[in-house]
Amino acid sequence: MQHNVLGQCLCKSVEFKIENLSDKLNACHCRMCQKWVGGPLMALEGTGELTFIKGEGLVTEYHSSEWGSRSFCSKCGSSLYYTSKHDGKYYMEVGIFENLNSEKIEFTQQIFIDKKPHFYEFANKTKDYTEQQVLDIIAGKK
């Protein structure tokens, strides 16, 4: 777990800190993430308080589904984080952090694995979940 990690968008107009950022990297292969970031969303889970240092007014939130919303910088378009509506957790783009201790990061999970395009494959051994498995978890069925 990493604490008080600084995140910022490409143009540096939005800066924030997140408490309790996981060291476990997740990849999402759903079509929404593919369209949002141009490939798989590579994210770390944040369960602590999100505190803006500057640019909070530039953050645009897009309610992309009944279970989540996506936030981005309205000035430069940088994807910032996905917010889960069912548990309030943040899933934050791993590339937006300035002071992340990357040596502690472990790639552990892939979701919507059945939606992953055939033209790439990660070498890491991960726990993989299909779209239906993810939707069952969100619905509290598992």
PLY file of the C-alpha trace (Angstrom):
ply
format ascii 1.0
element vertex 142
property float x
property float y
property float z
element edge 141
property int vertex1
property int vertex2
end_header
0.00 0.00 0.00
1.35 3.39 -0.97
0.31 6.56 0.84
-0.07 10.19 -0.29
0.78 9.47 -3.89
0.71 12.50 -6.20
-1.26 12.22 -9.43
-1.40 14.79 -12.21
-2.73 15.10 -15.73
-0.58 15.64 -18.81
-0.85 19.45 -18.73
-0.31 19.48 -14.92
-3.45 21.59 -14.42
-5.00 18.88 -12.23
-3.04 17.60 -9.25
-4.29 15.42 -6.44
-3.18 13.07 -3.69
-4.70 9.72 -2.90
-4.40 7.86 0.39
-4.11 4.08 0.43
-3.20 3.30 -3.15
-2.83 -0.43 -3.76
0.39 -1.98 -5.04
-1.72 -4.41 -7.11
-2.06 -3.46 -10.78
-5.26 -4.38 -12.62
-6.04 -4.34 -16.32
-9.56 -3.87 -17.70
-10.27 -4.97 -21.26
-13.91 -3.84 -21.53
-14.88 -1.89 -24.65
-15.53 1.27 -22.63
-11.98 1.26 -21.23
-10.57 0.48 -24.67
-12.37 3.53 -26.07
-11.49 5.69 -23.04
-7.74 5.06 -22.99
-7.09 3.49 -26.39
-6.25 0.06 -24.95
-6.56 -1.74 -21.65
-7.00 0.41 -18.56
-3.94 -0.23 -16.39
-5.02 0.91 -12.95
-4.28 0.83 -9.25
-7.11 0.72 -6.70
-7.41 3.67 -4.35
-9.52 3.22 -1.24
-8.53 6.31 0.71
-9.35 9.97 0.51
-8.82 11.78 -2.78
-7.60 15.33 -2.14
-7.18 17.86 -4.93
-4.16 20.15 -4.74
-5.24 22.13 -7.81
-7.56 21.93 -10.79
-10.55 20.19 -9.22
-12.83 22.38 -11.34
-11.18 21.03 -14.49
-12.11 17.43 -13.69
-15.04 16.24 -15.79
-16.94 13.15 -14.70
-18.66 11.01 -17.30
-21.25 8.53 -15.99
-20.41 5.72 -18.40
-22.53 2.95 -16.89
-24.85 2.11 -14.02
-21.87 0.82 -12.07
-19.18 3.43 -12.74
-18.03 6.82 -13.91
-14.83 8.02 -15.57
-13.04 11.26 -14.80
-10.67 13.20 -16.99
-9.00 16.61 -17.28
-11.21 18.88 -19.39
-8.16 20.91 -20.46
-5.81 18.22 -21.85
-8.12 15.19 -21.91
-5.96 12.98 -19.69
-7.81 10.01 -18.24
-7.56 10.26 -14.47
-9.64 7.63 -12.72
-12.65 5.38 -12.81
-15.00 5.49 -9.81
-16.96 2.39 -8.87
-20.51 3.33 -7.88
-21.12 0.13 -5.90
-18.23 0.53 -3.45
-16.83 4.06 -4.01
-13.34 2.83 -4.89
-11.16 4.65 -7.39
-9.26 2.87 -10.15
-6.48 5.23 -11.12
-4.36 5.17 -14.26
-0.92 3.93 -13.21
0.80 6.42 -15.55
-0.54 9.58 -13.86
1.51 9.22 -10.67
4.67 11.23 -10.08
6.02 9.68 -6.87
4.88 6.08 -7.21
7.29 3.44 -5.98
7.03 1.27 -9.09
9.27 -1.46 -7.65
6.40 -2.40 -5.32
3.81 -2.71 -8.12
2.63 -6.23 -8.96
0.37 -6.98 -11.95
-2.25 -9.28 -10.42
-5.62 -9.14 -12.18
-7.32 -8.73 -15.55
-11.04 -8.16 -15.93
-13.30 -8.50 -18.97
-10.65 -10.91 -20.24
-13.13 -12.26 -22.78
-13.25 -8.78 -24.37
-9.46 -8.51 -24.80
-8.46 -8.11 -28.45
-6.45 -11.01 -29.89
-3.52 -8.83 -31.00
-1.79 -8.53 -27.62
-1.05 -10.79 -24.67
0.53 -9.98 -21.30
3.24 -12.39 -20.11
2.33 -11.93 -16.42
0.35 -14.64 -14.65
-2.80 -12.93 -13.35
-6.20 -13.77 -11.92
-8.58 -13.36 -14.87
-12.30 -12.57 -14.80
-14.77 -12.62 -17.69
-17.40 -9.96 -18.24
-20.09 -12.14 -16.63
-17.92 -12.86 -13.58
-17.33 -9.12 -13.08
-21.03 -8.30 -13.45
-21.88 -11.06 -10.94
-19.41 -9.56 -8.44
-20.90 -6.08 -8.92
-24.41 -7.51 -8.44
-23.29 -9.26 -5.24
-23.78 -12.74 -6.69
-20.20 -13.80 -5.86
0 1
1 2
2 3
3 4
4 5
5 6
6 7
7 8
8 9
9 10
10 11
11 12
12 13
13 14
14 15
15 16
16 17
17 18
18 19
19 20
20 21
21 22
22 23
23 24
24 25
25 26
26 27
27 28
28 29
29 30
30 31
31 32
32 33
33 34
34 35
35 36
36 37
37 38
38 39
39 40
40 41
41 42
42 43
43 44
44 45
45 46
46 47
47 48
48 49
49 50
50 51
51 52
52 53
53 54
54 55
55 56
56 57
57 58
58 59
59 60
60 61
61 62
62 63
63 64
64 65
65 66
66 67
67 68
68 69
69 70
70 71
71 72
72 73
73 74
74 75
75 76
76 77
77 78
78 79
79 80
80 81
81 82
82 83
83 84
84 85
85 86
86 87
87 88
88 89
89 90
90 91
91 92
92 93
93 94
94 95
95 96
96 97
97 98
98 99
99 100
100 101
101 102
102 103
103 104
104 105
105 106
106 107
107 108
108 109
109 110
110 111
111 112
112 113
113 114
114 115
115 116
116 117
117 118
118 119
119 120
120 121
121 122
122 123
123 124
124 125
125 126
126 127
127 128
128 129
129 130
130 131
131 132
132 133
133 134
134 135
135 136
136 137
137 138
138 139
139 140
140 141
